[in-house]
Structures are given as C-alpha cells and as structure tokens.
Amino acid sequence: MLRRKFALADSSGSKILDDTESEFKDVPENHRPEPVNSTQSQIEEKSHEANGDENLTKVAHRLAGKVDDAKSLEDFVLGAEQDAVEHLGSRKHLMLKKPDESDADQIESSNKRPARVPVWVDEDDDVEDEASVDLKDSRYRKLAKLGETSISQKEYQQRLKKRYEAVYGARPSWADLDQNDSGKRRYEDEDEEERELSRHTGNYLSKSTHHLPPTYLEYKPVTHANKALLHKTTVSTVRFHPSSQIVMTASKDQNLSFFQVDGEKNAKIQSLHVENFPIYCARFTTDGQQVVLGSRHKAFYNYDMISGTLMNIQPIKGLNNQPMSFFENSPCGKYIAFRGEYGYIHILSTKSKELVCQLKMNGSVNAITFSHNGAYLYSFGDDAMVYVWDMSSLQCIHRFRDEGCLNGTSICTDELNNLLACGSESGVVNIYKSSDIMTSSDPKPVKVVNNLVTACTSARFNPSAQLLALSSQSVERSVKLVNTSSLSVYQNYPSVVDKMSKPTDLDFSPNSGYFAVGTSKGVVHMYRLQHFNGY
C-alpha cells in the first residue's frame, strides 16, 4: 500500500506538504485522499493549546523522537516511499525469477544421497583378509573347486553368498544397500502405514485369512525337532502340544521325549524311558495335561504331565486280550477310541479309562478319526467302506464307498468340518466335501491326488484347513502338501536337497507356523511355514 505522508503545521498555521502530495496534482480534488494528521501533529497541537506549558512540550518532543525512530525502522524494513513510487505500475517485481542452470545444479546436488561411510572400521579385518581358509577341512569341502586346497577370506565370503542365493533365491531386499529412490519411498510409505496402524486399536493378532499361493509354498528347514536327543529307531509319533510351544516325539525304542520349539535349539525338556514298552502310538489329551501311550501289549500307559507320574492301565475286561496299539482321542475330551481286531473299535472313557462300548464294522479297521467337535467317528478298513458313527447314540448312522479304493489305509477330517480325506493302499487319496458324504452312499470326490505311488499311511489337515499333508512310509521323501483351496499339490516341497528317510508320522503346530515329519531313522524334520504367523 502506498503510504501518504503529510508534514506538520508550522507555528503560523500554514500547512507544508511534502513531495508525496505533488504526486496527486493531476488527480481531481474530489478524488484525492483526505490528509491524516500524524501523531507528531497531534502532539504539536496539544502543546500550543497548553499555552506554553513546558512539561507538555518536553513530553511532546520525546514522543516526536520516538516517532522518528519508528519511521526510520519502518523505512529500513518495508522500504522508503520513493522506492514504492518507482515500482508503481511495474509488474516485473511480481514475476517469478526463472532459475538458471547453476541453480538447477545446486538443487540436483542437494537431492543427491550422500555417499555411505562405514560406521566403524575394524583393524583386524585386514589381518583376517590375509588369512586363508583350508578347504581340506570337511566343513568347507562343498565350497572347494577341483584342485583347490585353500582360498582367501574374501573369496570364502563371496562363495558363501553365492551358495546362499542359490539355495534361498536372490539377495533379500533388506541386504541391498543400493536401493533406488522409489524403493526408499516404498519403505517410507510402509513405515507410515505402520505408524497409522499403531494409532488405532483392534485385534491385529488374528489368523491370516488370505489364501495360500496355489503353486509355490514358502518354507524354510529349521533345526531338527529332536536334535537334542535323537531316537535310536523309527519315530512312531510326532505331535505338537495343543496350547504350549512343545513338541512330543515317541519311538519303538521305548522313549518318550518333549522339546521346546524355537526353530533353533529346540532344547529337550524331558525324556521318559518306558521299560519293555515299545511305543506304537502317543497322543495328548484335549486339555494337554496327559499323554496316552499305546503298544502291542494288552495294557497301555497314561502319563500325567502335571504331576509327572506314569500310570500303567491294566488290561480292560471284556476285550479278549486284544493289543492296545493304535487309538485316537476325541476333541470333546470324553472318549478314547482304540482300533481293535476283527472290525472292533473299543470306546473308553478318557477320565476313568474304563470300557464304554464296542463298535463293530465289516472287515478290519485300518484307520479312524473324529470330527472336529467329536460328534462323529469315521472308520476305514479293508472293505473300502467308510463308516460314520454318532458318538451320542454310539450307532452307525451312515456309510459310503471310497471311489476306486480296494483297501483303505488312512483317513482324516479338517477342523472346519468341510473336508474328508481318504488314503488307500494304492497311494490314491480322495478328498470329499463333508456335505456330500452324508447324502450319498457313492459320493464323488472333489479332488483325486495321485502323487503317491505307495500306500498312504499318514494324512493330516493343518488347523486352518488350508493344507493337507500326505505321506507314505514305504519310500524315502514321500511327503506331499496339498493346497485345499486350489486343490493343487506343491511341487517345491520337499526340496531336492532335503535328505529325508521314510516318513512315518507328521503334524502341524496349533497356528501352522511349524510342520514336523518323523522318519524311520529316528530323526524328526521340522520346517517353518512362512505364510503363517507365530507358533
């Protein structure tokens, strides 16, 4: 805004205008701005009205001096009025200045990322680089080339990196120091999303609901579950605890062991030796406080994990001295179902360990399993028929024929009660919908898995029913994982580098984070399934 300034009146009362008034000489009088008396003018008028009062005059002069100081400061900050007049009518001062090439170079140089400098330098690195690695050592033989006996430390590190990338794929993104700006922005966006997530409340620990990839399964082999104490012979049972991060292994070497699951050390918690009792089968009870052990004997054992006592359950009267080798615990926690001879299924009370009743099917009983809530029991045998038993009435309410089967060897249901898998002696596994099997005596499977060439001896769904694990104890590395959504078999598991003997049993952890496979050589292989979070 153009400032207008008027001089003070002199003692005679005449007004003296400054140069600014001359600027409006060409402007009509009716359009000229009204003059405004300054603070100094007001002070002078007051001083004349005071009839020469010296005190007021001194005050006026002091205030006038302050006005002059304020005027000087205003001119210094905002510029003098003459400068404003010179720029009046000119629009050049409103235009943006176009940057020249030097400015662009400065902007570009300011946006460049500074070169990375090591945080610290170890003087011993130079000494270690001069040292060599002896390739004659058994630990380094896989890295040696033909005729080599030693290599430098730098070459050793490079070969380790190449070997890692060959096994696990390309270099992980977090190890790439030369990320481009787009990658940096992507990580900054992810950090912003995490910060936004932390501002809200809710249940972010729920299980993953998105589907598994249909063709490639991300997994990583970890330390053997029983590395702290390997079994001397075949692993008959491997089971994860229903609530604790513990895995149980049992073997025909008469040993029962418990290990802490962490994927690294898997430290041994406890081991029991049951004299003259080769363990054929071991199962946690539903509450996880007890373990039931079965063998070829007519008696069986019950181990209380709370008190640490092992109880021998004497032969049950009325069972005609049949062996108590294989069994399953009901999810409801009420019953234990033992596979008997000649088509009999012995139903015992979990609490009292007494006989409740006996179920009879045609042929022999090769496999049994409970529904997800324990309301039904499914049995499968050498007549290729699947029997459905109602556990409330203890009666057979339905049966159907497994398509193309001559001798059934394994059976399992998922925890969502949607699917039922039946494995046969030929290695063919049929997957049915639970709704179809109860309405027909000859249902059609939704998927036929032909990837096993020998009898399917183990079948198990993971807790979220997204995976179905199948194995045959007749052939080494004979384990398959099926995606239940796409009904496809993963071709990248097991890997060609996995050294696995004949699989005898398998299980998933409660949240499907780990998958364990017991083998005929006493080793329990364990894998981290990276799609699932937690244990």
Secondary structure as UniProt FT lines:
FT   TURN            11..12
FT   HELIX           19..22
FT   TURN            23..26
FT   HELIX           29..31
FT   HELIX           39..49
FT   TURN            50..51
FT   HELIX           54..78
FT   HELIX           81..87
FT   TURN            88..89
FT   HELIX           92..94
FT   HELIX           101..111
FT   HELIX           124..130
FT   STRAND          132..134
FT   TURN            135..136
FT   TURN            138..139
FT   HELIX           141..143
FT   TURN            146..147
FT   STRAND          150..152
FT   HELIX           153..168
FT   HELIX           173..175
FT   HELIX           181..198
FT   STRAND          219..222
FT   TURN            225..228
FT   STRAND          235..240
FT   STRAND          246..251
FT   TURN            252..253
FT   STRAND          255..260
FT   STRAND          268..273
FT   TURN            275..276
FT   STRAND          281..284
FT   TURN            286..287
FT   STRAND          290..294
FT   STRAND          300..304
FT   TURN            305..308
FT   STRAND          309..313
FT   TURN            317..318
FT   TURN            320..321
FT   STRAND          327..329
FT   TURN            331..332
FT   STRAND          335..339
FT   TURN            342..343
FT   STRAND          344..349
FT   TURN            350..352
FT   STRAND          355..360
FT   STRAND          365..370
FT   TURN            372..373
FT   STRAND          376..381
FT   TURN            382..383
FT   STRAND          385..390
FT   TURN            391..394
FT   STRAND          395..401
FT   TURN            403..404
FT   STRAND          408..413
FT   TURN            415..416
FT   STRAND          419..424
FT   TURN            425..426
FT   STRAND          429..433
FT   HELIX           434..437
FT   TURN            438..439
FT   STRAND          447..449
FT   STRAND          458..461
FT   TURN            463..464
FT   STRAND          467..471
FT   TURN            473..474
FT   TURN            476..477
FT   STRAND          479..483
FT   TURN            484..487
FT   STRAND          488..489
FT   TURN            491..492
FT   TURN            496..497
FT   STRAND          503..508
FT   TURN            510..511
FT   STRAND          514..519
FT   TURN            520..521
FT   STRAND          524..529
FT   TURN            530..531
//
